[in-house]
Amino acid sequence: MAHKFVIEQNKAGEYVAKFKYNSEIMFWTEGYTTKASAQNAIDSIKKNGPPAPVED
């Protein structure tokens, strides 16, 4: 698969959700204290992102 979400820990020990396309990081979230919170962020992006308008 060319694109995917990953959850990684940063240097501060926080969990960060990242979206990767062809191994390149396209965007990432703020740091969360729990892995479950990072997963909730991914779920929210998947649920609310597709219908979002695009602004120039």
Residue frames as a rotation matrix with the C-alpha (Angstrom) as fourth column:
MET 1
0.583 0.813 0.000 0.00
0.813 -0.583 0.000 0.00
0.000 0.000 -1.000 0.00
ALA 2
-0.155 -0.675 0.722 1.38
0.673 -0.607 -0.423 3.39
0.724 0.420 0.548 -0.97
HIS 3
-0.317 0.099 0.943 -0.28
-0.467 -0.882 -0.065 5.31
0.825 -0.461 0.326 1.86
LYS 4
0.089 0.331 -0.939 -0.87
0.650 0.695 0.307 4.60
0.755 -0.638 -0.153 5.53
PHE 5
0.605 0.077 0.793 -1.28
-0.545 -0.686 0.482 6.02
0.581 -0.723 -0.373 9.01
VAL 6
-0.020 -0.618 -0.786 1.34
0.521 0.665 -0.536 5.18
0.853 -0.420 0.309 11.62
ILE 7
0.923 0.205 0.325 1.56
-0.180 -0.515 0.838 5.92
0.339 -0.832 -0.438 15.33
GLU 8
0.107 -0.958 -0.267 5.05
0.567 0.279 -0.775 6.62
0.817 -0.069 0.573 16.65
GLN 9
0.718 0.016 -0.696 6.52
0.647 -0.384 0.659 8.01
-0.257 -0.923 -0.286 19.84
ASN 10
0.667 -0.512 0.541 8.48
-0.001 -0.727 -0.686 11.23
0.745 0.457 -0.486 19.63
LYS 11
-0.338 -0.931 -0.136 11.54
0.219 0.062 -0.974 12.15
0.915 -0.358 0.183 21.70
ALA 12
-0.549 0.218 0.807 9.30
-0.744 -0.568 -0.353 13.54
0.381 -0.794 0.474 24.46
GLY 13
-0.974 0.151 0.167 7.56
0.053 0.876 -0.480 10.17
-0.219 -0.459 -0.861 24.79
GLU 14
-0.184 0.952 -0.243 4.30
-0.545 -0.305 -0.781 11.40
-0.818 -0.011 0.575 23.26
TYR 15
-0.307 0.189 0.933 2.35
0.638 0.768 0.055 9.44
-0.706 0.612 -0.357 20.66
VAL 16
-0.345 0.122 -0.931 2.06
-0.565 -0.819 0.102 11.10
-0.749 0.561 0.351 17.24
ALA 17
0.354 0.506 0.786 -0.16
0.457 0.639 -0.618 9.95
-0.816 0.579 -0.005 14.37
LYS 18
-0.450 -0.563 -0.693 1.50
-0.431 -0.542 0.721 10.41
-0.782 0.623 0.001 10.99
PHE 19
0.765 0.600 0.234 0.16
-0.019 0.384 -0.923 9.99
-0.644 0.701 0.305 7.46
LYS 20
-0.333 -0.940 -0.077 2.73
-0.279 0.020 0.960 8.61
-0.901 0.342 -0.269 5.07
TYR 21
0.876 0.476 -0.081 2.56
-0.200 0.206 -0.958 8.37
-0.440 0.855 0.275 1.28
ASN 22
0.763 -0.634 -0.129 5.32
0.182 0.402 -0.897 6.39
0.620 0.661 0.422 -0.44
SER 23
0.215 -0.651 -0.728 7.30
0.950 0.313 0.000 6.51
0.228 -0.691 0.685 2.83
GLU 24
-0.719 -0.406 0.563 7.17
0.310 -0.914 -0.263 10.33
0.621 -0.014 0.783 2.88
ILE 25
-0.463 0.552 -0.693 5.45
0.787 -0.104 -0.609 12.00
-0.408 -0.827 -0.386 5.85
MET 26
-0.327 0.457 0.827 2.64
0.633 -0.545 0.551 14.16
0.702 0.703 -0.111 4.49
PHE 27
0.016 0.281 0.960 1.33
-0.554 -0.797 0.243 15.42
0.833 -0.535 0.143 7.85
TRP 28
-0.541 -0.175 -0.823 1.31
0.533 0.686 -0.496 14.59
0.651 -0.706 -0.278 11.54
THR 29
0.573 0.816 0.075 -0.76
0.360 -0.333 0.871 15.37
0.736 -0.472 -0.485 14.61
GLU 30
0.230 -0.407 0.884 0.14
-0.821 -0.569 -0.049 16.97
0.523 -0.715 -0.465 17.88
GLY 31
-0.723 -0.542 -0.428 1.63
-0.200 0.758 -0.621 14.73
0.661 -0.364 -0.656 20.57
TYR 32
0.427 0.892 0.150 -0.74
-0.555 0.128 0.822 12.69
0.713 -0.434 0.550 22.74
THR 33
-0.169 -0.489 0.856 -0.11
-0.983 0.147 -0.109 11.09
-0.073 -0.860 -0.506 26.12
THR 34
-0.067 0.200 0.978 -1.74
-0.249 0.945 -0.210 7.79
-0.966 -0.257 -0.014 25.12
LYS 35
-0.955 -0.268 0.131 -1.68
0.018 0.384 0.923 5.64
-0.298 0.884 -0.362 22.01
ALA 36
-0.282 0.937 0.208 -5.48
0.906 0.331 -0.264 5.46
-0.316 0.114 -0.942 22.16
SER 37
0.329 0.370 -0.869 -5.69
0.169 -0.928 -0.331 9.25
-0.929 -0.038 -0.368 21.81
ALA 38
-0.578 -0.591 -0.564 -3.50
-0.505 -0.284 0.815 9.13
-0.642 0.755 -0.134 18.71
GLN 39
-0.866 0.337 0.369 -5.77
0.485 0.748 0.453 6.42
-0.123 0.572 -0.811 17.29
ASN 40
0.117 0.938 -0.326 -8.80
0.736 -0.302 -0.606 8.62
-0.667 -0.169 -0.726 18.03
ALA 41
-0.047 -0.220 -0.974 -7.15
-0.366 -0.904 0.222 11.40
-0.929 0.367 -0.039 15.99
ILE 42
-0.953 -0.297 -0.059 -6.72
-0.181 0.404 0.897 9.02
-0.243 0.865 -0.439 13.04
ASP 43
-0.510 0.834 0.210 -10.35
0.827 0.542 -0.147 7.90
-0.236 0.099 -0.967 13.34
SER 44
0.231 0.581 -0.781 -11.49
0.337 -0.800 -0.496 11.53
-0.913 -0.149 -0.380 13.38
ILE 45
-0.470 -0.474 -0.745 -9.47
-0.541 -0.512 0.667 12.36
-0.697 0.717 -0.016 10.25
LYS 46
-0.975 0.105 0.196 -10.91
0.211 0.722 0.659 9.36
-0.072 0.684 -0.726 8.43
LYS 47
-0.218 0.972 -0.086 -14.46
0.905 0.168 -0.391 10.25
-0.366 -0.163 -0.916 9.48
ASN 48
0.505 0.502 -0.702 -14.40
0.397 -0.857 -0.327 14.03
-0.766 -0.113 -0.633 8.99
GLY 49
-0.344 -0.827 -0.444 -11.67
-0.031 -0.463 0.886 14.61
-0.939 0.318 0.133 6.40
PRO 50
-0.617 -0.012 0.787 -13.12
0.713 0.416 0.565 13.34
-0.334 0.909 -0.248 3.10
PRO 51
0.332 0.814 0.476 -15.98
0.933 -0.357 -0.039 15.87
0.138 0.458 -0.878 2.82
ALA 52
0.177 -0.298 -0.938 -13.80
0.507 -0.789 0.347 18.82
-0.843 -0.537 0.011 3.90
PRO 53
0.976 0.193 0.101 -13.65
0.189 -0.521 -0.833 21.69
-0.108 0.832 -0.545 1.42
VAL 54
0.019 -0.985 0.172 -10.38
0.983 0.050 0.178 22.63
-0.184 0.166 0.969 -0.30
GLU 55
0.883 0.225 -0.412 -9.36
0.201 -0.974 -0.102 26.28
-0.424 0.007 -0.906 -0.11
ASP 56
0.397 -0.758 0.517 -6.77
0.769 -0.033 -0.638 27.98
0.501 0.651 0.570 -2.31
